[in-house]
């Protein structure tokens, strides 16, 4: 019988989105926070409590996985194939949302 995943998120929160996106390449916790901050030009900051709570949830949902590394004191994570598929869907969902917003403002200008 195939292993069932826990009920998965149908939409990403902003912190989960950035974590999964950042973990397309393997990273440890602190470097995840640093990369998100750099990627967003310091406009989005994830604190340690939020990060580690979400890492635990994303692991349970099999969107990310632990990677073997040499330092047992530092956990390294990366996005799974399942996580990549969901991330692609989320990027498309957010793209459509942005298009809806742009259309709404274009219609406003027409009044």
ZADO-1210 file (C-alpha; in nm, 4 decimals, padded with zeros to 6 digits):
<atoms>
<atom x="00.0000" y="00.0000" z="00.0000" code="UNK" pos="1"/>
<atom x="00.1523" y="00.3393" z="-00.0959" code="UNK" pos="2"/>
<atom x="00.2495" y="00.5745" z="00.1817" code="UNK" pos="3"/>
<atom x="00.0008" y="00.8582" z="00.2215" code="UNK" pos="4"/>
<atom x="00.1220" y="01.2099" z="00.2763" code="UNK" pos="5"/>
<atom x="-00.0329" y="01.4187" z="00.5516" code="UNK" pos="6"/>
<atom x="-00.2862" y="01.6711" z="00.4263" code="UNK" pos="7"/>
<atom x="-00.0761" y="01.9160" z="00.2296" code="UNK" pos="8"/>
<atom x="-00.0992" y="02.2884" z="00.1906" code="UNK" pos="9"/>
<atom x="-00.2964" y="02.3909" z="-00.1157" code="UNK" pos="10"/>
<atom x="-00.1457" y="02.7389" z="-00.0956" code="UNK" pos="11"/>
<atom x="00.1880" y="02.8508" z="00.0428" code="UNK" pos="12"/>
<atom x="00.2211" y="03.1183" z="00.3053" code="UNK" pos="13"/>
<atom x="00.4828" y="03.3771" z="00.2124" code="UNK" pos="14"/>
<atom x="00.7392" y="03.2316" z="00.4571" code="UNK" pos="15"/>
<atom x="00.6806" y="02.8746" z="00.3291" code="UNK" pos="16"/>
<atom x="00.7077" y="02.9966" z="-00.0307" code="UNK" pos="17"/>
<atom x="01.0460" y="03.1575" z="00.0311" code="UNK" pos="18"/>
<atom x="01.1767" y="02.8601" z="00.2297" code="UNK" pos="19"/>
<atom x="01.0859" y="02.6054" z="-00.0395" code="UNK" pos="20"/>
<atom x="01.2196" y="02.8377" z="-00.3100" code="UNK" pos="21"/>
<atom x="01.5471" y="02.8879" z="-00.1241" code="UNK" pos="22"/>
<atom x="01.5871" y="02.5144" z="-00.0705" code="UNK" pos="23"/>
<atom x="01.6069" y="02.4353" z="-00.4404" code="UNK" pos="24"/>
<atom x="01.9750" y="02.4153" z="-00.3398" code="UNK" pos="25"/>
<atom x="02.0684" y="02.2432" z="-00.0086" code="UNK" pos="26"/>
<atom x="02.1090" y="02.4798" z="00.2879" code="UNK" pos="27"/>
<atom x="02.1138" y="02.4862" z="00.6668" code="UNK" pos="28"/>
<atom x="01.8781" y="02.6992" z="00.8751" code="UNK" pos="29"/>
<atom x="02.0845" y="03.0126" z="00.9179" code="UNK" pos="30"/>
<atom x="02.1769" y="03.0261" z="00.5490" code="UNK" pos="31"/>
<atom x="01.8066" y="02.9915" z="00.4583" code="UNK" pos="32"/>
<atom x="01.7291" y="03.3046" z="00.6604" code="UNK" pos="33"/>
<atom x="02.0235" y="03.4915" z="00.5062" code="UNK" pos="34"/>
<atom x="01.9351" y="03.3989" z="00.1479" code="UNK" pos="35"/>
<atom x="01.5700" y="03.4977" z="00.1881" code="UNK" pos="36"/>
<atom x="01.6759" y="03.8335" z="00.3280" code="UNK" pos="37"/>
<atom x="01.9210" y="03.8883" z="00.0397" code="UNK" pos="38"/>
<atom x="01.6788" y="03.7594" z="-00.2265" code="UNK" pos="39"/>
<atom x="01.4120" y="04.0057" z="-00.1124" code="UNK" pos="40"/>
<atom x="01.6534" y="04.2971" z="-00.0679" code="UNK" pos="41"/>
<atom x="01.5853" y="04.2876" z="00.3092" code="UNK" pos="42"/>
<atom x="01.2096" y="04.3394" z="00.2595" code="UNK" pos="43"/>
<atom x="01.1178" y="03.9943" z="00.3939" code="UNK" pos="44"/>
<atom x="01.2792" y="03.8539" z="00.7067" code="UNK" pos="45"/>
<atom x="01.2032" y="03.5162" z="00.8637" code="UNK" pos="46"/>
<atom x="01.2947" y="03.4708" z="01.2282" code="UNK" pos="47"/>
<atom x="01.4273" y="03.1454" z="01.3745" code="UNK" pos="48"/>
<atom x="01.0978" y="03.0457" z="01.5421" code="UNK" pos="49"/>
<atom x="00.9016" y="03.0803" z="01.2181" code="UNK" pos="50"/>
<atom x="01.1758" y="02.9115" z="01.0172" code="UNK" pos="51"/>
<atom x="01.2124" y="02.6021" z="01.2341" code="UNK" pos="52"/>
<atom x="00.8361" y="02.5630" z="01.2843" code="UNK" pos="53"/>
<atom x="00.7876" y="02.5692" z="00.9068" code="UNK" pos="54"/>
<atom x="01.0849" y="02.3408" z="00.8392" code="UNK" pos="55"/>
<atom x="00.9241" y="02.0813" z="01.0669" code="UNK" pos="56"/>
<atom x="00.5880" y="02.1174" z="00.8887" code="UNK" pos="57"/>
<atom x="00.7453" y="02.1087" z="00.5408" code="UNK" pos="58"/>
<atom x="00.9392" y="01.7934" z="00.6369" code="UNK" pos="59"/>
<atom x="00.6157" y="01.6271" z="00.7538" code="UNK" pos="60"/>
<atom x="00.4469" y="01.7214" z="00.4264" code="UNK" pos="61"/>
<atom x="00.7460" y="01.5815" z="00.2344" code="UNK" pos="62"/>
<atom x="00.8019" y="01.9105" z="00.0551" code="UNK" pos="63"/>
<atom x="01.1586" y="01.9235" z="00.1844" code="UNK" pos="64"/>
<atom x="01.4006" y="01.6604" z="00.3106" code="UNK" pos="65"/>
<atom x="01.7109" y="01.6355" z="00.5234" code="UNK" pos="66"/>
<atom x="02.0368" y="01.5905" z="00.3344" code="UNK" pos="67"/>
<atom x="02.3295" y="01.3920" z="00.4696" code="UNK" pos="68"/>
<atom x="02.6170" y="01.6167" z="00.5603" code="UNK" pos="69"/>
<atom x="02.9456" y="01.5983" z="00.7437" code="UNK" pos="70"/>
<atom x="02.8447" y="01.8160" z="01.0400" code="UNK" pos="71"/>
<atom x="02.5870" y="01.6384" z="01.2613" code="UNK" pos="72"/>
<atom x="02.5229" y="01.9620" z="01.4555" code="UNK" pos="73"/>
<atom x="02.3977" y="02.1411" z="01.1451" code="UNK" pos="74"/>
<atom x="02.0926" y="02.0069" z="00.9602" code="UNK" pos="75"/>
<atom x="02.0897" y="02.0622" z="00.5853" code="UNK" pos="76"/>
<atom x="01.7606" y="02.0664" z="00.3946" code="UNK" pos="77"/>
<atom x="01.6543" y="02.0696" z="00.0297" code="UNK" pos="78"/>
<atom x="01.3309" y="02.0753" z="-00.1676" code="UNK" pos="79"/>
<atom x="01.1963" y="01.7348" z="-00.2750" code="UNK" pos="80"/>
<atom x="01.0572" y="01.6595" z="-00.6203" code="UNK" pos="81"/>
<atom x="00.7099" y="01.6841" z="-00.4656" code="UNK" pos="82"/>
<atom x="00.8019" y="02.0225" z="-00.3190" code="UNK" pos="83"/>
<atom x="00.9281" y="02.1451" z="-00.6568" code="UNK" pos="84"/>
<atom x="00.6025" y="02.0450" z="-00.8252" code="UNK" pos="85"/>
<atom x="00.3976" y="02.2293" z="-00.5635" code="UNK" pos="86"/>
<atom x="00.6291" y="02.5308" z="-00.5862" code="UNK" pos="87"/>
<atom x="00.5751" y="02.5518" z="-00.9631" code="UNK" pos="88"/>
<atom x="00.1972" y="02.5462" z="-00.9076" code="UNK" pos="89"/>
<atom x="00.2306" y="02.8145" z="-00.6412" code="UNK" pos="90"/>
<atom x="00.4379" y="03.0372" z="-00.8696" code="UNK" pos="91"/>
<atom x="00.1686" y="03.0055" z="-01.1365" code="UNK" pos="92"/>
<atom x="-00.1063" y="03.0793" z="-00.8807" code="UNK" pos="93"/>
<atom x="00.0752" y="03.3930" z="-00.7666" code="UNK" pos="94"/>
<atom x="00.1343" y="03.4989" z="-01.1278" code="UNK" pos="95"/>
<atom x="-00.2415" y="03.4772" z="-01.1968" code="UNK" pos="96"/>
<atom x="-00.3138" y="03.6740" z="-00.8784" code="UNK" pos="97"/>
<atom x="-00.0738" y="03.9489" z="-00.9902" code="UNK" pos="98"/>
<atom x="-00.2419" y="03.9593" z="-01.3331" code="UNK" pos="99"/>
<atom x="-00.5814" y="04.0008" z="-01.1648" code="UNK" pos="100"/>
<atom x="-00.4442" y="04.2914" z="-00.9633" code="UNK" pos="101"/>
<atom x="-00.2950" y="04.4598" z="-01.2692" code="UNK" pos="102"/>
<atom x="-00.6209" y="04.4179" z="-01.4608" code="UNK" pos="103"/>
<atom x="-00.8189" y="04.5693" z="-01.1745" code="UNK" pos="104"/>
<atom x="-00.5940" y="04.8776" z="-01.1713" code="UNK" pos="105"/>
<atom x="-00.6094" y="04.9101" z="-01.5510" code="UNK" pos="106"/>
<atom x="-00.9889" y="04.9086" z="-01.5332" code="UNK" pos="107"/>
<atom x="-00.9762" y="05.1751" z="-01.2626" code="UNK" pos="108"/>
<atom x="-00.7801" y="05.4061" z="-01.4911" code="UNK" pos="109"/>
<atom x="-01.0504" y="05.3652" z="-01.7560" code="UNK" pos="110"/>
<atom x="-01.3188" y="05.5216" z="-01.5327" code="UNK" pos="111"/>
</atoms>
